[in-house]
Amino acid sequence: MLGMIVLVLLSWLLLRFTIKQPLSVLGYRPAGLRLQQFAIALLLGILVSSAVHWTESLVTMSNWKLNPEYSWADFMTVSWWNFKSVWFEELLFRGALLVLMIHGLGVRWGIVLSSMAFGMYHWFTDGVFGNIPIMLIVFITTFIMGLVWAYAYAKSGSMAIAVGSHLGWNGASSILFSDGPNGEQLFVQVTGISYMPLAGIPSLIFFVASNAALPLILFFWIKYNIAIQSKPSQVNRQSVDSDI
């Protein structure tokens, strides 16, 4: 929590004393529109993450069972953990620094550089630094997701879509399907004698395809259904879509 408070304070200082913009440039106004975008993105994140996990169970011939020991305390603990981790990443990579990069370098380079930083950040958070093949795979998948989330800000002028879909994806994975460092949650995977774990090339293909599903869906929704918002910096008034 302290990290988020520090990031918000630093964001305010950076925006105020560099490009003379208020914190609202991150896009929480108008509240009604932002809540609507957040809710749709949250639902998309939950649905796509759930579809990926159920598809994996079909491919591997496994099942999910309700965890009889799951409690509201578990739900609140992991929900709070997800909330903090998502907001920390979004403030860091789709917050003030992205605004400043778009202001100084243009939309295309701002989006690309923030996404590269997002991809490299996951080398350390996922604990894969030093394993070159895994680093490459992690970088590509998180870079693509970072591109779409940064594009969401560039197109809408708000963090709402990125935060919503990020929370939905991570929340469904960890809270519903026990995927993460928090142990068994609402559903627990059950394997039997027919279980066929994914390995090798099939595992790689499934990993890449599953991680491409959400950014692909979000991209087309943003591109064709989100109106381009005026950027407070007023830098490069060309169409965002044509610029990237």
Stockholm file with secondary structure:
# STOCKHOLM 1.0

chainA/1-244         MLGMIVLVLLSWLLLRFTIKQPLSVLGYRPAGLRLQQFAIALLLGILVSSAVHWTESLVTMSNWKLNPEYSWADFMTVSWWNFKSVWFEELLFRGALLVLMIHGLGVRWGIVLSSMAFGMYHWFTDGVFGNIPIMLIVFITTFIMGLVWAYAYAKSGSMAIAVGSHLGWNGASSILFSDGPNGEQLFVQVTGISYMPLAGIPSLIFFVASNAALPLILFFWIKYNIAIQSKPSQVNRQSVDSDI
#=GR chainA/1-244 SS CHHHHHHHHHHHHHHHHTSCCCGGGGSCCSHHHHHHHHHHHHHHHHHHHHHHHHHHHHHHTCEEEECTTCCHHHHHHHHHHHHHHHHHHHHHHSSHHHHHHHHHHCHHHHHHHHHHHHHHHHHHHTTCTTCHHHHHHHHHHHHHHHHHHHHHHHHHSSSHHHHHHHHHHHHIIIIITCCSTTCCCSEEEECCTTCCCCCHHHHHHHHHHHHHHHHHHHHHHHHHHSCCCCCTTCCCCSCHHHHC
#=GC SS_cons         CHHHHHHHHHHHHHHHHTSCCCGGGGSCCSHHHHHHHHHHHHHHHHHHHHHHHHHHHHHHTCEEEECTTCCHHHHHHHHHHHHHHHHHHHHHHSSHHHHHHHHHHCHHHHHHHHHHHHHHHHHHHTTCTTCHHHHHHHHHHHHHHHHHHHHHHHHHSSSHHHHHHHHHHHHIIIIITCCSTTCCCSEEEECCTTCCCCCHHHHHHHHHHHHHHHHHHHHHHHHHHSCCCCCTTCCCCSCHHHHC
//
